[in-house]
Amino acid sequence: MVTQIGHSLAGGNDASLRDFYIGLTLAISSSLFIGSSFIFKKLGLLRLATHARAVSLGEIANFAAYAFAPATLVTPLGALSVLVSALLASRVLKEHLNLLGKIGCTLAILGSTIMVIHSPKEQEVASMEELEEKLRQPVFLIYATLVAFTTTILIIYYVPQYGNKNVFLYIGICSLLGTFTVMGCKGLGVAMKQTASGEMNILLNWLSWLLVIVVATCIVLQLNYLNRSLDTFNTAVVTPIYYVLFTSSVMVASLILFKEWVNMDLLDIIGNMCGFMTIIAGIFLLNAFKDMNISLSNLPSSKKVDYNPALNHLNNDTKLISIKHDDCQNLLLSHSSDINYNY
């Protein structure tokens, strides 16, 4: 196992590994900032400026992470923001984090670690020229057309009729649009890296402007429908479903466009999927049962209770006598108005 992990980490050149670790650090930092921003928001308007700064730093770090690390790594690590928020809420706001929530946090950390170990270490797109070539591929054009068509049908036909009844409609739209948002952010990140190195000017590249328009449009629509889903449905339901659909959609789009799993071993692919499923299980446990009072103290006892038939029979007779006594009292009270008292 150690040999395999070492082989996986040594799979690319030094520049690729450096970019990978930079992207990984930025992705984790993004989750820390975004997760803590929820706590500042809950603390009230006095912390509004701190909340805004934390959100801004988190989004900037997340955007920059796509320029260095594969999307199949950065996107699933967004689950850590939910974990950070839950842990800080338990410490700072004194909110109760039950046993299943703690297990969910542990699973999310384990799943993230597995994905980091088995994720691709090399970028599949290093320049805007390569990205433009990949965008022209028939498979991606067909996929993008299907996504755009499906999203349009959902918005025009299904949302007005069933939007307030089915949680998957709003979240499905957000997830499908999220594929374009992430792909656009990754492309802009590559353009910024090339501009910083002097290879090109992002302001003079037509593809960069197209990506800016796509990202801006998709973000506005995503925020609109995500807020609708949060206003209509329970947050404990929306959060895990949105994470699963959004991350799955981004991973599929990334596989089609960037082919990030092409050079990976079968064992790494399986490990990546297992890590993703572990994170899903953790997020589900953290959100689905957060309002339940579950702790070690109210779990079933391991001590065996002896069964005594005679004692059980005696208890049943006692309960029966008590019930009959209560019935007699109720009967007397109900007919007390019919009794004539003669002295």
C-alpha positions as CSV (number, residue, x, y, z in Angstrom):
1,M,0.0,0.0,0.0
2,V,2.8,2.4,0.9
3,T,4.6,1.6,-2.3
4,Q,1.5,2.2,-4.3
5,I,0.9,5.6,-2.7
6,G,4.5,6.6,-3.3
7,H,4.2,5.4,-6.9
8,S,1.0,7.4,-7.3
9,L,2.5,10.6,-5.8
10,A,5.6,10.2,-8.0
11,G,3.6,9.8,-11.1
12,G,4.4,13.2,-12.6
13,N,7.2,15.6,-13.0
14,D,8.2,18.1,-10.3
15,A,6.1,21.0,-11.8
16,S,3.0,18.9,-12.0
17,L,3.3,17.8,-8.4
18,R,4.0,21.4,-7.3
19,D,0.9,22.6,-9.0
20,F,-1.1,19.7,-7.5
21,Y,-0.1,20.6,-4.0
22,I,-0.7,24.3,-4.6
23,G,-4.2,23.4,-5.8
24,L,-4.8,21.1,-2.9
25,T,-3.8,23.7,-0.4
26,L,-6.0,26.3,-2.1
27,A,-9.0,23.9,-2.1
28,I,-8.6,23.1,1.6
29,S,-8.2,26.8,2.4
30,S,-11.3,27.6,0.4
31,S,-13.3,25.1,2.5
32,L,-11.9,26.6,5.7
33,F,-12.9,30.2,4.7
34,I,-16.3,29.3,3.4
35,G,-17.1,27.0,6.3
36,S,-16.1,29.7,8.8
37,S,-18.1,32.4,6.9
38,F,-21.4,30.6,7.9
39,I,-20.5,31.0,11.5
40,F,-19.8,34.7,11.2
41,K,-23.1,35.0,9.4
42,K,-24.9,33.3,12.3
43,L,-23.2,35.5,14.8
44,G,-25.1,38.5,13.5
45,L,-24.7,41.8,11.6
46,L,-21.8,42.8,13.8
47,R,-19.7,40.2,12.1
48,L,-21.1,41.0,8.6
49,A,-17.8,42.5,7.3
50,T,-15.8,39.4,8.6
51,H,-18.4,37.1,6.9
52,A,-18.0,39.0,3.6
53,R,-14.2,38.8,3.7
54,A,-14.3,35.1,4.6
55,V,-16.6,34.3,1.7
56,S,-14.5,36.4,-0.7
57,L,-11.3,34.7,0.3
58,G,-12.9,31.3,0.1
59,E,-14.3,31.8,-3.4
60,I,-11.0,33.3,-4.7
61,A,-9.1,30.4,-3.3
62,N,-11.6,27.9,-4.8
63,F,-11.3,29.7,-8.2
64,A,-7.5,29.6,-8.1
65,A,-7.5,25.9,-7.1
66,Y,-9.0,24.9,-10.4
67,A,-6.0,26.5,-12.2
68,F,-3.6,24.1,-10.5
69,A,-5.4,20.9,-9.5
70,P,-7.8,18.6,-11.4
71,A,-11.5,19.4,-11.1
72,T,-12.2,15.8,-9.9
73,L,-10.1,16.7,-6.8
74,V,-11.1,20.3,-6.1
75,T,-14.9,19.9,-6.4
76,P,-15.4,16.9,-4.0
77,L,-13.2,18.7,-1.4
78,G,-15.9,21.4,-1.2
79,A,-17.6,19.0,1.2
80,L,-15.0,20.1,3.8
81,S,-16.7,23.5,4.1
82,V,-19.8,21.7,5.5
83,L,-17.6,19.8,7.9
84,V,-15.8,23.0,9.1
85,S,-19.1,24.8,9.5
86,A,-20.5,21.9,11.7
87,L,-17.4,21.7,13.9
88,L,-17.2,25.5,14.4
89,A,-20.9,25.7,15.2
90,S,-20.4,23.0,17.8
91,R,-17.5,24.9,19.4
92,V,-18.3,28.5,18.9
93,L,-22.2,28.6,18.8
94,K,-22.5,25.6,21.2
95,E,-24.8,23.9,18.8
96,H,-25.3,20.2,19.5
97,L,-23.4,17.8,17.3
98,N,-24.7,14.3,17.9
99,L,-23.0,11.0,17.5
100,L,-24.0,10.4,13.9
101,G,-22.8,13.9,13.0
102,K,-19.4,13.2,14.5
103,I,-19.2,9.9,12.5
104,G,-20.2,11.9,9.4
105,C,-17.4,14.3,10.0
106,T,-14.9,11.5,10.4
107,L,-16.1,9.8,7.2
108,A,-15.9,13.1,5.3
109,I,-12.2,13.5,6.4
110,L,-11.4,9.8,5.5
111,G,-13.1,10.1,2.1
112,S,-11.2,13.4,1.3
113,T,-7.9,11.7,2.3
114,I,-8.6,8.8,0.0
115,M,-9.5,11.1,-2.9
116,V,-6.3,13.1,-2.4
117,I,-4.2,9.9,-2.5
118,H,-5.9,8.4,-5.6
119,S,-6.7,11.6,-7.6
120,P,-4.8,12.4,-10.8
121,K,-1.6,14.4,-10.1
122,E,-1.1,16.0,-13.5
123,Q,-3.1,18.7,-15.4
124,E,-4.5,17.5,-18.7
125,V,-4.8,21.1,-20.1
126,A,-1.8,23.4,-19.8
127,S,-2.7,26.1,-22.3
128,M,-5.7,27.9,-23.9
129,E,-4.8,26.3,-27.2
130,E,-5.2,22.9,-25.8
131,L,-8.5,23.9,-24.1
132,E,-9.8,25.3,-27.4
133,E,-9.0,22.0,-29.1
134,K,-10.8,20.0,-26.5
135,L,-13.8,22.2,-26.6
136,R,-14.2,21.4,-30.3
137,Q,-14.3,17.7,-29.7
138,P,-17.6,16.1,-30.9
139,V,-18.2,14.2,-27.6
140,F,-18.0,17.4,-25.5
141,L,-20.2,19.4,-28.0
142,I,-22.9,16.7,-27.8
143,Y,-22.6,16.7,-24.0
144,A,-22.8,20.5,-23.7
145,T,-25.8,20.6,-26.1
146,L,-27.7,17.9,-24.0
147,V,-27.0,19.8,-20.8
148,A,-28.1,23.1,-22.2
149,F,-31.2,21.6,-23.7
150,T,-32.1,19.7,-20.5
151,T,-31.6,22.8,-18.4
152,T,-33.8,24.9,-20.7
153,I,-36.6,22.4,-20.6
154,L,-36.5,22.2,-16.8
155,I,-36.6,26.0,-16.4
156,I,-39.3,26.6,-18.9
157,Y,-41.6,23.7,-18.5
158,Y,-41.1,21.8,-15.3
159,V,-40.1,24.4,-12.7
160,P,-43.3,26.5,-13.0
161,Q,-45.5,23.4,-12.5
162,Y,-43.5,21.2,-10.1
163,G,-40.7,23.5,-8.7
164,N,-42.2,23.7,-5.2
165,K,-43.1,20.0,-5.1
166,N,-39.9,18.2,-6.2
167,V,-36.5,19.1,-4.6
168,F,-34.6,17.6,-7.5
169,L,-35.7,20.2,-10.0
170,Y,-34.0,23.3,-8.5
171,I,-31.0,21.3,-7.4
172,G,-30.8,19.5,-10.8
173,I,-30.7,22.9,-12.6
174,C,-27.9,24.1,-10.2
175,S,-25.9,21.0,-10.7
176,L,-26.1,21.0,-14.5
177,L,-25.2,24.7,-14.8
178,G,-22.4,24.0,-12.3
179,T,-20.6,21.9,-14.9
180,F,-20.2,24.9,-17.1
181,T,-19.2,27.1,-14.2
182,V,-16.4,24.8,-13.1
183,M,-15.2,24.2,-16.6
184,G,-15.2,27.9,-17.2
185,C,-13.3,28.7,-14.0
186,K,-10.7,26.1,-14.8
187,G,-10.2,27.6,-18.3
188,L,-9.9,31.1,-16.9
189,G,-7.4,29.8,-14.3
190,V,-5.3,28.4,-17.2
191,A,-5.5,31.7,-19.0
192,M,-4.4,33.6,-15.9
193,K,-1.4,31.3,-15.4
194,Q,-0.4,31.9,-19.0
195,T,-0.8,35.6,-18.7
196,A,1.3,35.7,-15.5
197,S,4.0,33.8,-17.3
198,G,4.0,36.1,-20.3
199,E,2.8,33.5,-22.8
200,M,-0.4,35.3,-23.6
201,N,-2.7,38.3,-22.7
202,I,-6.0,37.2,-21.3
203,L,-7.6,40.4,-22.4
204,L,-6.9,39.8,-26.0
205,N,-8.0,36.2,-26.1
206,W,-11.6,35.6,-27.4
207,L,-12.0,32.3,-25.5
208,S,-11.3,34.0,-22.2
209,W,-14.1,36.5,-22.7
210,L,-16.5,33.7,-23.8
211,L,-15.6,31.8,-20.6
212,V,-16.2,35.0,-18.5
213,I,-19.7,35.3,-20.0
214,V,-20.6,31.7,-19.5
215,V,-19.3,31.7,-15.8
216,A,-21.1,34.9,-14.9
217,T,-24.4,33.7,-16.5
218,C,-24.3,30.3,-14.9
219,I,-23.4,31.7,-11.4
220,V,-26.4,34.1,-11.5
221,L,-28.8,31.3,-12.4
222,Q,-27.3,28.9,-9.9
223,L,-27.6,31.3,-7.0
224,N,-31.2,32.0,-8.0
225,Y,-32.3,28.4,-8.1
226,L,-30.2,27.4,-5.1
227,N,-31.8,30.1,-3.0
228,R,-35.3,29.0,-4.2
229,S,-34.5,25.4,-3.1
230,L,-33.3,26.6,0.3
231,D,-36.4,28.7,0.8
232,T,-38.8,25.9,-0.2
233,F,-37.2,22.8,1.2
234,N,-35.4,21.7,4.4
235,T,-31.6,22.5,4.4
236,A,-30.9,19.1,5.8
237,V,-32.4,17.6,2.6
238,V,-31.0,20.2,0.1
239,T,-27.3,20.1,1.3
240,P,-26.5,16.4,0.7
241,I,-28.6,16.1,-2.5
242,Y,-26.9,19.2,-3.9
243,Y,-23.5,18.0,-3.0
244,V,-24.0,14.6,-4.7
245,L,-25.6,15.9,-7.9
246,F,-23.3,18.9,-8.3
247,T,-20.1,16.9,-7.7
248,S,-21.2,14.0,-9.9
249,S,-22.1,16.4,-12.7
250,V,-18.8,18.1,-12.5
251,M,-16.8,14.9,-12.4
252,V,-18.7,13.6,-15.5
253,A,-18.0,16.8,-17.4
254,S,-14.4,16.8,-16.4
255,L,-14.0,13.3,-17.6
256,I,-15.5,14.1,-20.9
257,L,-13.6,17.4,-21.5
258,F,-10.3,17.0,-19.7
259,K,-10.1,13.2,-19.6
260,E,-8.5,13.4,-16.2
261,W,-8.8,9.6,-15.6
262,V,-7.3,8.5,-18.8
263,N,-3.8,8.1,-17.4
264,M,-4.9,6.7,-14.1
265,D,-4.6,3.1,-12.9
266,L,-7.7,1.1,-12.4
267,L,-6.9,0.9,-8.7
268,D,-6.7,4.7,-8.4
269,I,-10.0,5.1,-10.2
270,I,-11.7,2.7,-7.8
271,G,-10.1,4.4,-4.9
272,N,-11.3,7.8,-6.2
273,M,-14.9,6.5,-6.4
274,C,-14.7,4.9,-3.0
275,G,-13.4,8.2,-1.5
276,F,-16.3,10.0,-3.1
277,M,-18.9,7.6,-1.8
278,T,-17.4,7.8,1.7
279,I,-17.7,11.6,1.6
280,I,-21.4,11.2,0.5
281,A,-22.1,8.9,3.4
282,G,-20.5,11.4,5.8
283,I,-22.4,14.4,4.5
284,F,-25.6,12.4,4.7
285,L,-25.1,11.4,8.3
286,L,-24.0,15.0,9.2
287,N,-27.2,16.6,7.8
288,A,-30.0,14.0,7.8
289,F,-29.9,13.3,11.6
290,K,-28.6,16.6,13.0
291,D,-31.8,17.4,14.9
292,M,-32.0,14.0,16.6
293,N,-30.7,13.4,20.1
294,I,-28.3,10.5,19.5
295,S,-25.4,9.8,21.8
296,L,-23.4,7.0,23.4
297,S,-25.5,7.2,26.5
298,N,-28.8,6.4,24.8
299,L,-27.5,3.5,22.7
300,P,-28.8,0.0,23.5
301,S,-27.0,-1.5,26.5
302,S,-24.7,-4.4,26.1
303,K,-25.8,-5.9,29.4
304,K,-28.1,-8.9,29.1
305,V,-31.4,-8.5,30.9
306,D,-32.7,-11.8,32.5
307,Y,-36.3,-12.7,31.6
308,N,-38.5,-13.9,34.5
309,P,-42.0,-15.2,33.4
310,A,-43.4,-15.0,36.9
311,L,-42.3,-11.4,37.4
312,N,-43.6,-10.5,34.0
313,H,-47.0,-12.1,34.8
314,L,-47.2,-10.2,38.1
315,N,-46.4,-6.9,36.4
316,N,-49.2,-7.6,33.8
317,D,-51.7,-8.3,36.6
318,T,-50.7,-5.1,38.4
319,K,-51.2,-3.1,35.2
320,L,-54.6,-4.7,34.7
321,I,-55.8,-3.9,38.3
322,S,-54.6,-0.4,37.8
323,I,-56.5,0.0,34.6
324,K,-59.7,-1.5,36.1
325,H,-59.4,0.9,39.1
326,D,-59.1,3.9,36.7
327,D,-62.1,2.7,34.7
328,C,-64.2,2.5,37.9
329,Q,-63.2,6.0,38.9
330,N,-64.1,7.4,35.5
331,L,-67.5,5.6,35.5
332,L,-68.4,7.1,38.9
333,L,-67.4,10.6,37.9
334,S,-69.4,10.4,34.6
335,H,-72.6,9.4,36.5
336,S,-72.2,11.6,39.6
337,S,-74.7,14.1,38.3
338,D,-77.4,11.4,38.2
339,I,-77.2,10.5,41.9
340,N,-79.8,11.8,44.4
341,Y,-78.4,12.5,47.8
342,N,-81.2,12.1,50.6
343,Y,-80.3,13.0,54.1
